Structure formats: structure tokens, C-alpha cells
Amino acid sequence: MRSRAAYALVIAAGVLVGACSRSSTGVDVPLAGEVTVFAASSLVDAFEQIGAEMSKANPDARFTFNFGSSSTLATQITNGAPADLFASADEANMQKIVDAELADGVPSAFASNRLQIAVATGNPKKISGLADLARPDVVLVLAAPTVPAGKYALDALGKAGVVARPASLEVDVRAVLNKVSLGEADAGIVYVTDVKSAVARVAGVEIPEQHQVTARYPVAVVKGSKNAALANRFIEYLVSPEGQSILATYGFSRP
Amino acid sequence: MRSERPPVLLAALAIVGVAFFILPLVGLLARAPWETALGDLTTPEALTALRLSFVVSIAATALALLLGVPLAWVYARVPFRGRDVVRALTTLPMILPPVVGGVALLFAFGRRGLFGQALDAIGIRLPFTTAGAVLAATFVAMPFLVLTVEAGLRSMDRRYEDAARTLGAGRWLVFRRVTLPLIAPSVFAGAVLCWARALGEFGATITFAGNLPGTTQTLPLAVYIALETRPEVAVMLSLVLLAVSLAILIAMRDRYLRSF
């Protein structure tokens, strides 16, 4: 009971701070404190830059990131990991947080992403589309169907009617990208943003519109956050024109 | 052993120390779905992982025996220059993060690795194959066997070997008929430890060999993947690993505690 009262106090304090942080002129007052962001691994580069921008605007604020597959992160949060923010690469894993009554408010969509086939630079295996991924001479790697990128990849292959035999089902989308950039795999289905992040090491092959899958990224403050005001400020920044333009430079589309 | 009443502070800290290890196990046991235990363990994914783990860990132990016993013999009997450094290098995987081991294996034996290119040219592919999973498991588990066997060789009575030699037996015959039977308990203990470590291997396997059910998805990998979608299967598979490890440690208790 005592801990519940303490939580209530913390949340109340958070609400108060949140209410006070915006001055009457509408200019954001710098916020202090620490926020731990649990984010899908496809967000690594974009979020690190956004964290740096946020720290510039709020010199006393610190942002710590925990990147992983959205499903791993959702499991960690529902088991009590101390996350302040959760940014998922799909709605299903965000729903797990909502169902566990751990989302503070309604999750908001802040970005979307599309799939691409990652191949070695110069595309030595001449892969031109999803159908080539079923070729016996192509070593294909996908994300595990338990993580969003893996589920989306199966959706795309299904739409194209391609039955592929992956050599490995990696734990997250960045592991797929690594297997391609290390040359262990000839091809992998990843996000457009992943190919863009590794443009020196891999090339991207477009997936036609009719086989495309759109990944929507929702974000929410996690209930019990000790610094909900700062966490909310992060979300505000994500959906602001500045935040959206940073996301766009990494290849994300508008939600 | 003389029994002694410990100072209160020591006893209190010791109890915390015990709790530190027991509580996670209690947590795991509390989450175990006992009613559906058998069903969870006999799901196709669990059975596939159990079968593959059995094959991979046995193969890794066999490989470790083949290479590790001779290596231990050399360490124990041949005082060459730089022996300590070489021994340190070959036991490094005991404390190296397995993921680092996996990355190193990839750079050596991967398709674009230093030696992997040559292997690829003759049609041998290790990443994404069961052979790759065996290699990863051997890499992290063999040092346990080597150290155990070397300790056995150092503590055995060498007069038996001398006697055999004076009776005209050759070096190989002495090794096979005298040394090996004398150190058999150490070899067995080393093999069991090695097998247990191979069974639990995760990081090097997922990095080097990947994760495909039936080919490279061993028990620990299956636990990791199942945790997100079928936590009850993950818990039951964890308990299997736990029971095996505990049984081994209890069976080996004399080996590791007798001397203290």
C-alpha cells in the first residue's frame, strides 16, 4: 500500500511538473532529469540524433536508450523493466503494453516505414525482387516471425506468393542487416531505413507497391514513469516538424 | 570439517548471498505452468530444439575430447616456451563474452572470413549450418575439458608410466594403456562439464550459426525466441536446462569441493 501511495505521489509530481513546464508564453522551459527510452532497433540512428538534439535543448536532461526488437522490449516492460517511453515498430507490441495497462494515455503514431531487400553492394547475385529470394543459390536471412520486421517480411512474401527458405531467423532487424553486410547472407528483408543506415555496406532492392507492407510506429509514455514530463516532451519533439525532419533524413515516412 | 558458529554479520551476508541465487530460480519455478508442462515440452518447436541441442552438445563434446585430451597432455607434459600464453589463449572462451567469440568465429570461418573464403571455395559452409552450431559450442565449451584433464594429468602418479616405459612400452602404448585409464575420471568429469556448457551455449551460436529451427536453433535460442510469444514454453525449456545443470553440479560436487 505504501509503495502505491508513493507511486501516486510520483505521478502527481510528474503531472505538476508537466503542467508547469510550459510557460504561459508557450516557449518550452528546459527540463531536467533522466528518461529511459525503449525503442525498436530500427530506430537506433534516428533516436540517437533526436536524443542529442533534445539534450541540447535541455542541458540537464539525459536520455538513455535500450534498443531491441519491439517484442523483446514489450516483454521486458510487461515484466517491470524501468522504461519511461516505449516506441514500437508495430501496433501489436504496443497493444501488449496497453493491454497490461502500462501505457499512460493513448499511444500516438509518429512514423512509418517500408520494407526493402538488403543485398551486398553492387548486387552480385542480381536480385531484382522478392521472387529471387526463393532461388536456391541465394542465402536469405529474415527476422524471426516473433519480431515485427519478421512478420512484415512474411506478409510481403505472402503477397508476392513467394515461398522462401531462410537460412536463419534473426532476433531483430539489425541482426538481419549485419548478416548481409558481413557477407554471410546474400539477401535479407529489412526496413528502408536500415538500408539507408548502412549504405556504405549494403544496397537496397525495391519491393513493388502491391507487395509492400507499411510498418506504423506508435510511441507511449510508460505508466509509473518517474519523469513523465520529460518523456512527454520527447514525444512532442518526435511529432514536431524538427523531429519529423530528422526521422525523414533516416528514411522514415510520416505516420 | 570443524563446525563453527559464524559471526552474525557473516551469516547475514551469506544468507543474502544464497538468496541472490535462489530467488531467480524461485521466480522461474513460480511461473512454471505445471498443469500444461508436458504439453509445452512436447510442442513441435520444443521437441525440435531439444533434439537439436542433444545432437549439437554431444557432437561438440566429442570434438572437444578428440582435440582437448591431446592438448591437455601437451600442456601437462611438454614445458615449451610460451606455454602459459598459449594455454591462456585456448582458455579465453571461458571468460570471453560468447558473442565476441561468435564474431571472431565469423571473421575467421565466415563466408568472407580469413579462412572461410578458402572453405567456401571447396564447398564447406559453416554459418547457418548445424556444423557451425557445433563449432560455436565447441569453442566455448572445450576449455572446461582441457583444464579438467590437465589437472588430472598433473595429479596422477607418473610412476605407472615409468614402469610401463622400463618394460619396453612405446610412448603411444603408454598413453593409451596406462595414462588414459588413470585419468579416465578427469576425462569423464571434463566431458560432462564441457557437455553442460555446450548445452547452454547461446551467444556464439546465434552470432555465428544463426537461428533456424531444426538446424541451428538450440534450446537456449528457442527459450529466447519463445519468451516473447510462448512464455510458458520458454519457462519449461529453461527448467529442463536448469535441471540438467543442477544434476551435473550435484553429481560433480565431490570433484570440486573435496579438496577444500
Contacts between the chains, C-beta under 8 A, distances in Angstrom:
chain1	res1	chain2	res2	distance
A	69	B	228	7.7
A	71	B	228	4.0
A	71	B	229	7.3
A	72	B	227	7.9
A	72	B	228	6.2
A	74	B	228	7.6
A	75	B	227	6.0
A	75	B	228	5.2
A	75	B	231	7.7
A	139	B	128	6.9
A	141	B	128	7.9
A	141	B	210	7.1
A	144	B	211	6.7
A	144	B	225	5.6
A	146	B	225	5.8
A	146	B	228	4.8
A	146	B	229	4.9
A	147	B	228	7.6
A	166	B	212	6.9
A	167	B	127	8.0
A	167	B	128	3.9
A	167	B	210	6.4
A	167	B	212	6.4
A	168	B	128	5.1
A	168	B	209	7.9
A	168	B	210	2.9
A	168	B	211	5.5
A	168	B	212	5.1
A	168	B	216	6.8
A	169	B	210	7.7
A	169	B	211	5.2
A	169	B	212	6.0
A	169	B	213	7.8
A	169	B	217	7.8
A	169	B	225	7.7
A	170	B	210	6.9
A	170	B	211	6.4
A	171	B	206	6.7
A	171	B	211	6.8
A	171	B	224	6.9
A	171	B	225	7.4
A	179	B	210	7.2
A	182	B	106	6.4
A	182	B	110	6.4
A	182	B	112	6.7
A	183	B	110	7.1
A	183	B	111	5.5
A	183	B	112	3.8
A	184	B	106	6.9
A	184	B	110	5.4
A	184	B	111	5.4
A	184	B	112	7.6
A	184	B	127	4.8
A	184	B	128	7.2
A	184	B	210	8.0
A	185	B	128	7.9
